[in-house]
């Protein structure tokens, strides 16, 4: 399985992880940095 590491230019570029990883062979996509939305807007 090959892995493609992607840090989109409009997102921060962290030093400890990658924003997106695409795994090929069986296609799996891992997306980092997701945050839940607030139940009530502030």
N, C-alpha and C positions, 0 to 999 in steps of 0.2 A: 504494500500500500504506500503510495506517495502522498506527501503532505505539502500543501501550498499555504504559506503564511502571508496574510494580507493585513496591512495597516492602512485603511483608507485615508487619503490626504486631508479630508475635512474632520477627522477625529484625532484626538491626542495620540501621540506615539509613546506608549509606555515602555519602560526598559525591562520590566519583569514578565511581560506576557505580550501576546499578539491579539489584536482585536478580532480577527477572523482566521479560522483554519479550515481549509477544504481538504478532506481526505478522499483520494481517488483510488479506485479498485472497487470498493463498495462506496457509494457517495454519501459521506457524512459531512455536515457543515456545523462547526462550533462557533458560536458568536459570543464574545465576552462583553462585559461592561453594561449589561442590561439592568435597568433600575425599575422598580415598580412605580406606578403612578399613585399619587396621593388620592385617597378616597374623596376628600373634600379639597377643592382648589383653595389655595392660600390667597 
